[in-house]
Amino acid sequence: MKTDEENKFLRSVGVRIRSEREKLGISQEALGLEVGLSKNQVGRIERAQHATSVLILHRMAIFFEIDIKTFFVFEYA
């Protein structure tokens, strides 16, 4: 079971991914194709229902043309 802190972290990462994806105006499916995930997997990551790997975050950072550290700037709600 995840702690509150872990859930907040996953939500923060998911929000950041969704924000970057929406800036580009692409679908979850299109992002998934770029990084090797299904549309459903991208959605689950964005909704903080799944903890993704650092490798996937690396692929996303390259695709979004951002520093991977961007995913680790915590914005807890």
Buried (B, 14 or more C-beta within 10 A) or exposed (E): EEEEEEEBBBBBBBBBBBEBBEEEEBEBBBBBBBBEBEBEBBBBBBEBEBEBEEEBBEBBBEBBEBEBEBBEEEEEE
